[in-house]
Amino acid sequence: MYALPAEPQVATPACTATSCEVTLDADAVLALADRLTAARRFTEAAPLLKSLEAANKFPAERHFLQGYIAVETAAYETAIKHFRSALSLRPDMTRARLELARTLALVGRNQASDYHFRLAGASGALPDDLSRAIFNARALLRDRNRLGLDVSFGLAPDTNINNATADQTVEVDFGGIRLPLELSEDARRTSGVGLTSTISGRARQPVGETTTLVAEGFGRFIVYPWSDRNFDDYSLNVAAGPEWSLSKGRTRLSVMGQGGGRWFAGRQLQSSLGARLVGEHILSRSLRLNANIDLRHLESGIDPGFGGEQYALRVTLDRVVRQSLIVTGGFTVRRDALLDPAFATTEAGLLLGLGGELPKGINIGASVDAAFAQADAVAPLLSDKRRQDWRLGARLTLGSRNLRLWGFSPVMVYSMQANYSSVSFFSFTRHRLELSMSRFF
């Protein structure tokens, strides 16, 4: 069923008048268990695999065979655990990843199945017919994955819940004379512990051989019951439109109308309405190009000057490495053409990310980004020069798929934001730790 060790050595039988006893080394036990499993003689193979477990020999191969027996006898959750254990020891064990993807599909976890099919398909050792089969399986999974829902809730200690400066005073221009003005508590950096919840959903409905209607939504809610409730923060965004599969499924293109809003301290901070163009193209087994063009009209509930148009472009290239990690790199360009030119900005940045699996059932994600932004005009009340910002960000995510409570798994997210501005009022740093429980339906 996979590459076996070198031909095992079997000791000469020791026989008596009534019986014979044969001693097998670990290689021979594994080889025999493999042949029995391939012949579907699962009852006979099971004790041999148990003996390898007791001797702590060939753990990855043993987990694979135990997982194969489990899936073939409809013990799907047991099979998933064994395949994941094999991959934590041998991330390059393509057969185990394929079987894991197949088992996840059997239990309806289509998104996870597609992820592992993609990692397996990045192996350069696969024959072309198997690569085509994986490609077709992923297309089928996308068609089957018509409804999805992700939910999380948790605690979020935060050093700067209002993205504000640590300065206590700011110089303000009074008729050509700059005088210090003391900032109120609300205008200065405030720390707190929030209760967070996120919910995202998606729906897909094929309407033709190459066309699918897609709808998705995302909501994020943060309340600060132990701090000033003036910092409660809610946001919501929904989008819907057609998606086309082109170039025999190697290219996907979607055009969506979208709308959203953000509420801060119970007051609408901003609303948006616009469109989004999303493209994805598979360049090779391991390489994928993604592009996102986002167009929005903004309305502000605080000051009309913060309304206007927003245009954004994001292009990323991601690559599967070692059949267990995905590396992402790309760039972003954004134009906030706001009505107040002092707050209208042009921004360009770079991003780099890494995500995948670690041993012991740990999922990891890490990313860094850096951007430079410049305002269109001087904010005369705050400075005599145009605002220029360097924006830095970092994010680390750790999750465990082996720990589950009512289907929810723990996730820890640390994030850092820093803005270094030529106008000190806009400079800030923020550190946030989110401890949550997440479930993917």
C-alpha positions as CSV (number, residue, x, y, z in Angstrom):
1,M,0.0,0.0,0.0
2,Y,3.1,2.2,0.2
3,A,6.9,1.8,0.0
4,L,7.7,-1.0,2.4
5,P,11.1,-1.4,4.2
6,A,13.7,-3.7,2.7
7,E,12.6,-7.3,2.4
8,P,12.2,-8.5,6.0
9,Q,14.2,-11.4,7.4
10,V,12.1,-14.2,8.9
11,A,13.7,-16.5,11.4
12,T,13.7,-20.2,10.9
13,P,10.6,-21.8,12.5
14,A,11.2,-23.5,15.9
15,C,9.0,-26.6,15.8
16,T,7.9,-29.2,18.4
17,A,5.9,-32.3,17.8
18,T,2.7,-30.3,18.0
19,S,3.4,-26.8,16.9
20,C,5.9,-24.4,15.2
21,E,6.9,-20.9,16.4
22,V,8.2,-18.2,14.1
23,T,9.8,-15.0,15.4
24,L,9.3,-11.9,13.1
25,D,11.3,-8.7,13.4
26,A,9.5,-5.3,13.1
27,D,10.1,-5.0,9.4
28,A,8.5,-8.4,8.8
29,V,5.5,-7.5,11.1
30,L,4.9,-4.3,9.1
31,A,5.2,-6.1,5.8
32,L,2.8,-8.8,6.8
33,A,0.3,-6.3,8.3
34,D,0.4,-4.3,5.0
35,R,-0.3,-7.4,2.9
36,L,-3.2,-8.5,5.2
37,T,-4.7,-5.0,5.0
38,A,-4.4,-4.9,1.2
39,A,-6.2,-8.2,1.1
40,R,-8.9,-6.7,3.4
41,R,-8.1,-9.2,6.2
42,F,-8.5,-6.5,8.7
43,T,-9.1,-8.7,11.8
44,E,-5.8,-10.5,11.3
45,A,-3.8,-7.3,10.6
46,A,-5.1,-5.4,13.7
47,P,-3.1,-7.4,16.3
48,L,0.1,-7.1,14.3
49,L,-0.3,-3.3,14.2
50,K,-1.0,-3.3,17.9
51,S,2.3,-5.1,18.5
52,L,4.1,-2.4,16.5
53,E,2.4,0.2,18.7
54,A,3.7,-1.6,21.8
55,A,7.2,-1.8,20.4
56,N,7.0,1.8,19.1
57,K,8.1,0.8,15.7
58,F,7.2,2.4,12.4
59,P,4.6,4.8,14.0
60,A,3.7,6.7,10.8
61,E,3.2,3.6,8.7
62,R,1.3,2.0,11.6
63,H,-1.1,5.0,11.9
64,F,-1.6,4.9,8.2
65,L,-2.6,1.3,8.1
66,Q,-4.8,1.7,11.2
67,G,-6.5,4.7,9.6
68,Y,-7.1,2.7,6.3
69,I,-8.7,-0.1,8.3
70,A,-10.8,2.4,10.2
71,V,-12.1,4.2,7.0
72,E,-12.8,0.9,5.3
73,T,-14.9,-0.2,8.3
74,A,-16.8,3.1,8.5
75,A,-15.0,4.3,11.7
76,Y,-14.4,7.7,10.0
77,E,-13.5,9.8,13.0
78,T,-11.0,7.2,14.2
79,A,-9.5,7.1,10.7
80,I,-9.1,10.9,10.6
81,K,-7.2,10.8,13.9
82,H,-4.9,8.1,12.6
83,F,-4.2,9.8,9.3
84,R,-3.5,13.1,11.1
85,S,-1.1,11.3,13.5
86,A,0.7,9.8,10.5
87,L,1.1,13.2,8.9
88,S,2.3,14.9,12.0
89,L,5.2,12.4,11.9
90,R,5.6,12.4,8.1
91,P,4.1,15.5,6.4
92,D,5.4,14.2,3.1
93,M,3.3,11.0,3.3
94,T,1.2,11.7,0.3
95,R,-0.9,8.5,0.5
96,A,-1.9,9.4,4.1
97,R,-2.9,12.9,3.1
98,L,-5.0,11.6,0.2
99,E,-6.8,9.2,2.5
100,L,-7.4,11.9,5.0
101,A,-8.8,14.1,2.3
102,R,-11.1,11.3,1.1
103,T,-12.3,10.5,4.7
104,L,-13.0,14.2,5.4
105,A,-15.1,14.3,2.2
106,L,-17.0,11.2,3.3
107,V,-18.1,12.9,6.5
108,G,-19.1,16.1,4.7
109,R,-16.1,18.3,5.8
110,N,-15.6,19.5,2.3
111,Q,-13.5,22.6,3.0
112,A,-11.0,20.7,5.0
113,S,-11.0,17.9,2.4
114,D,-10.2,20.4,-0.4
115,Y,-7.4,21.8,1.7
116,H,-5.7,18.4,2.1
117,F,-6.3,17.5,-1.6
118,R,-4.5,20.7,-2.5
119,L,-1.5,19.9,-0.3
120,A,-1.4,16.3,-1.6
121,G,-1.6,17.5,-5.2
122,A,1.5,19.7,-4.8
123,S,3.6,16.6,-4.6
124,G,5.9,16.5,-7.6
125,A,6.0,12.7,-7.5
126,L,2.4,12.1,-8.4
127,P,1.6,10.7,-11.9
128,D,-0.4,12.9,-14.2
129,D,-3.6,10.8,-14.0
130,L,-3.6,11.0,-10.2
131,S,-3.1,14.8,-10.3
132,R,-6.0,15.1,-12.7
133,A,-8.1,13.0,-10.4
134,I,-7.3,15.3,-7.4
135,F,-8.1,18.4,-9.5
136,N,-11.5,16.9,-10.5
137,A,-12.1,15.9,-6.9
138,R,-11.5,19.5,-5.7
139,A,-13.9,20.8,-8.3
140,L,-16.5,18.4,-7.1
141,L,-16.0,19.4,-3.5
142,R,-16.5,23.1,-4.4
143,D,-19.8,22.2,-6.0
144,R,-20.8,20.1,-3.0
145,N,-19.8,22.7,-0.5
146,R,-23.0,24.8,-1.0
147,L,-23.4,26.0,2.6
148,G,-20.8,26.9,5.2
149,L,-20.8,28.6,8.6
150,D,-17.9,29.5,10.9
151,V,-18.5,30.7,14.4
152,S,-16.1,31.8,17.2
153,F,-16.3,33.5,20.6
154,G,-13.8,34.4,23.2
155,L,-11.8,37.0,25.2
156,A,-9.5,39.6,23.8
157,P,-7.1,41.6,26.1
158,D,-6.1,44.7,24.1
159,T,-3.6,47.5,24.9
160,N,-5.2,50.0,22.6
161,I,-8.9,49.4,22.0
162,N,-9.4,52.7,20.2
163,N,-6.2,52.9,18.1
164,A,-5.3,56.2,19.8
165,T,-2.1,58.0,20.6
166,A,-0.4,57.6,24.0
167,D,0.3,61.4,24.1
168,Q,-1.5,63.4,26.7
169,T,-1.4,66.7,24.7
170,V,-1.4,67.7,21.0
171,E,-0.3,71.0,19.5
172,V,-3.2,72.8,17.8
173,D,-3.0,75.8,15.5
174,F,-4.8,78.9,16.9
175,G,-4.6,81.7,14.3
176,G,-1.0,80.9,13.5
177,I,0.1,80.2,17.1
178,R,0.5,76.5,18.0
179,L,-0.5,75.8,21.6
180,P,-0.7,72.5,23.5
181,L,-4.2,71.1,24.0
182,E,-4.9,68.3,26.5
183,L,-6.6,65.3,25.1
184,S,-9.6,63.8,26.8
185,E,-9.6,60.2,28.0
186,D,-11.6,59.1,25.0
187,A,-9.0,60.5,22.6
188,R,-6.0,58.8,24.3
189,R,-4.9,55.2,24.3
190,T,-7.2,53.0,26.3
191,S,-6.7,49.3,27.2
192,G,-9.4,46.8,28.0
193,V,-10.6,43.2,27.8
194,G,-13.3,42.6,25.3
195,L,-15.8,39.8,24.6
196,T,-15.5,38.9,21.0
197,S,-17.6,36.9,18.5
198,T,-17.3,36.4,14.8
199,I,-19.6,34.7,12.4
200,S,-19.1,34.1,8.7
201,G,-21.3,32.2,6.2
202,R,-21.3,31.3,2.5
203,A,-23.7,29.8,0.1
204,R,-23.1,28.5,-3.5
205,Q,-25.7,27.5,-6.0
206,P,-24.7,26.2,-9.5
207,V,-26.8,27.7,-12.3
208,G,-25.0,26.2,-15.2
209,E,-22.1,24.1,-16.2
210,T,-19.5,26.8,-15.5
211,T,-21.5,29.4,-13.5
212,T,-22.3,29.5,-9.8
213,L,-24.2,32.1,-7.7
214,V,-22.2,32.9,-4.6
215,A,-23.2,34.7,-1.4
216,E,-21.2,35.4,1.7
217,G,-21.3,37.4,4.8
218,F,-19.0,38.3,7.7
219,G,-19.8,39.9,11.1
220,R,-17.5,40.8,14.0
221,F,-18.7,42.0,17.4
222,I,-16.6,43.3,20.3
223,V,-18.0,44.5,23.6
224,Y,-16.1,45.8,26.6
225,P,-18.2,45.0,29.7
226,W,-15.4,45.8,32.1
227,S,-14.3,49.1,30.4
228,D,-16.0,52.1,28.8
229,R,-18.8,50.8,26.6
230,N,-18.1,53.7,24.3
231,F,-15.6,51.5,22.6
232,D,-17.9,48.6,21.7
233,D,-17.2,47.9,18.0
234,Y,-19.5,46.0,15.5
235,S,-18.9,45.5,11.8
236,L,-20.8,43.6,9.1
237,N,-20.2,43.0,5.4
238,V,-22.2,41.0,2.8
239,A,-21.5,40.2,-0.8
240,A,-23.2,38.2,-3.6
241,G,-22.8,37.6,-7.3
242,P,-21.9,35.1,-10.0
243,E,-18.7,33.0,-10.2
244,W,-17.4,31.5,-13.5
245,S,-15.1,28.5,-13.8
246,L,-12.8,29.1,-16.8
247,S,-9.8,27.3,-18.5
248,K,-11.1,23.8,-17.6
249,G,-11.4,24.8,-13.9
250,R,-7.9,26.3,-13.6
251,T,-9.3,29.9,-13.4
252,R,-12.2,31.2,-11.3
253,L,-13.6,34.7,-11.6
254,S,-16.4,36.3,-9.6
255,V,-18.1,39.7,-9.6
256,M,-20.0,40.6,-6.5
257,G,-22.0,43.5,-5.3
258,Q,-21.3,44.3,-1.6
259,G,-22.4,46.4,1.3
260,G,-21.4,46.8,4.9
261,G,-21.2,49.0,7.9
262,R,-19.3,49.6,11.1
263,W,-20.8,50.8,14.4
264,F,-18.7,52.3,17.3
265,A,-20.2,53.0,20.7
266,G,-23.6,52.3,19.3
267,R,-23.2,54.9,16.6
268,Q,-22.8,54.2,12.9
269,L,-19.2,55.0,12.1
270,Q,-19.3,54.2,8.4
271,S,-21.4,52.5,5.7
272,S,-20.3,51.2,2.4
273,L,-21.8,50.1,-0.9
274,G,-19.8,48.8,-3.9
275,A,-18.5,45.9,-5.9
276,R,-15.7,43.4,-5.8
277,L,-13.9,41.5,-8.5
278,V,-12.1,38.3,-7.4
279,G,-9.9,36.1,-9.5
280,E,-7.9,32.9,-8.9
281,H,-5.6,31.1,-11.3
282,I,-3.8,27.8,-10.8
283,L,-0.3,28.2,-12.2
284,S,1.0,24.8,-11.3
285,R,0.5,21.9,-8.8
286,S,1.9,24.0,-6.0
287,L,1.5,27.6,-7.2
288,R,-1.6,29.8,-7.2
289,L,-2.2,33.5,-8.1
290,N,-5.0,35.5,-6.5
291,A,-6.2,39.0,-7.2
292,N,-8.9,41.1,-5.6
293,I,-10.2,44.5,-6.8
294,D,-12.4,46.3,-4.2
295,L,-14.5,49.4,-5.0
296,R,-16.7,51.1,-2.4
297,H,-18.6,54.3,-1.9
298,L,-18.3,55.4,1.8
299,E,-20.7,57.4,3.9
300,S,-19.7,58.5,7.4
301,G,-22.0,58.9,10.3
302,I,-19.6,61.1,12.2
303,D,-18.3,63.7,9.7
304,P,-19.2,64.0,5.9
305,G,-15.5,64.6,5.2
306,F,-14.8,61.0,6.0
307,G,-17.1,59.9,3.2
308,G,-16.0,59.4,-0.4
309,E,-14.7,56.6,-2.6
310,Q,-12.3,53.8,-1.8
311,Y,-10.4,51.7,-4.4
312,A,-8.2,48.7,-3.4
313,L,-6.1,46.1,-5.2
314,R,-4.6,43.1,-3.6
315,V,-2.5,40.5,-5.5
316,T,-1.0,37.4,-3.8
317,L,1.0,34.4,-4.9
318,D,0.9,31.3,-2.7
319,R,2.9,28.2,-2.9
320,V,2.7,24.8,-1.1
321,V,6.0,23.7,0.5
322,R,6.8,20.3,2.0
323,Q,3.1,19.3,1.5
324,S,2.2,20.8,4.8
325,L,2.8,24.6,4.6
326,I,1.5,27.3,2.4
327,V,3.7,30.4,1.9
328,T,2.0,33.6,0.7
329,G,3.5,36.8,-0.6
330,G,1.9,39.8,-2.3
331,F,1.3,43.5,-2.5
332,T,-1.6,45.9,-1.8
333,V,-2.5,49.3,-3.2
334,R,-5.3,51.4,-1.8
335,R,-6.8,54.8,-2.5
336,D,-9.1,56.5,0.0
337,A,-10.5,59.4,-2.0
338,L,-12.3,61.0,1.0
339,L,-14.0,64.4,0.7
340,D,-11.7,65.9,3.3
341,P,-8.3,66.0,1.5
342,A,-6.4,66.0,4.8
343,F,-7.7,62.5,5.4
344,A,-7.6,61.3,1.8
345,T,-4.7,58.9,1.4
346,T,-2.8,56.8,-1.0
347,E,-1.2,53.6,0.4
348,A,1.0,50.8,-0.9
349,G,2.3,47.8,1.0
350,L,3.8,44.3,1.0
351,L,2.7,41.2,2.9
352,L,4.2,37.8,3.7
353,G,2.5,34.9,5.3
354,L,3.0,31.2,6.3
355,G,0.3,28.8,7.3
356,G,0.0,25.0,7.8
357,E,0.3,22.1,10.2
358,L,2.6,21.3,13.0
359,P,3.0,18.0,14.9
360,K,0.5,17.1,17.7
361,G,-2.5,18.5,15.8
362,I,-1.4,22.2,15.9
363,N,-2.3,24.5,13.1
364,I,-0.2,27.7,12.7
365,G,-0.5,30.9,10.8
366,A,1.9,33.8,10.8
367,S,2.0,37.0,8.7
368,V,3.7,40.3,8.6
369,D,2.9,43.4,6.5
370,A,4.3,46.8,5.9
371,A,2.8,49.8,4.1
372,F,3.4,53.5,3.4
373,A,0.6,56.0,3.2
374,Q,0.5,59.7,2.4
375,A,-2.3,62.2,2.8
376,D,-3.4,64.5,0.0
377,A,-3.2,67.7,2.0
378,V,-2.1,69.2,5.3
379,A,-4.4,69.0,8.3
380,P,-3.9,72.7,9.3
381,L,-5.3,72.3,12.8
382,L,-2.8,69.6,13.6
383,S,0.3,70.2,11.5
384,D,1.9,72.4,8.9
385,K,3.0,69.4,6.7
386,R,1.3,66.6,5.0
387,R,0.8,63.4,7.0
388,Q,3.0,60.4,6.1
389,D,2.6,57.1,7.8
390,W,4.5,53.9,8.0
391,R,2.2,51.1,9.0
392,L,3.4,47.8,10.3
393,G,1.5,44.7,11.3
394,A,2.1,41.1,12.5
395,R,-0.2,38.3,13.4
396,L,0.4,34.8,14.9
397,T,-2.4,32.2,15.0
398,L,-2.2,28.8,16.9
399,G,-5.1,26.3,17.0
400,S,-5.5,22.7,18.0
401,R,-7.7,20.4,16.0
402,N,-7.2,17.5,18.5
403,L,-9.0,19.4,21.3
404,R,-12.7,19.6,20.9
405,L,-15.7,20.6,23.1
406,W,-19.1,20.3,21.5
407,G,-17.3,20.6,18.1
408,F,-15.5,23.8,19.1
409,S,-11.6,24.0,19.1
410,P,-9.4,26.5,20.9
411,V,-7.6,29.2,18.9
412,M,-5.1,31.8,20.1
413,V,-4.4,34.9,18.0
414,Y,-1.8,37.5,18.8
415,S,-1.7,40.6,16.6
416,M,0.4,43.8,16.6
417,Q,-0.3,47.1,14.9
418,A,2.0,50.1,14.8
419,N,1.6,53.4,13.0
420,Y,4.5,55.8,12.8
421,S,3.3,59.1,11.6
422,S,4.9,62.4,10.7
423,V,2.0,63.9,12.7
424,S,2.4,62.5,16.2
425,F,-1.3,62.6,17.0
426,F,-1.8,59.7,14.5
427,S,1.1,57.5,15.9
428,F,0.1,54.5,18.0
429,T,0.9,50.9,18.8
430,R,-1.5,48.2,19.6
431,H,-1.1,44.6,21.0
432,R,-4.0,42.2,21.1
433,L,-4.4,38.7,22.3
434,E,-7.6,36.8,21.4
435,L,-8.4,33.5,23.1
436,S,-11.4,31.9,21.4
437,M,-13.3,28.8,20.6
438,S,-14.1,28.2,17.0
439,R,-16.3,25.8,15.0
440,F,-16.5,25.2,11.3
441,F,-19.8,23.8,10.0
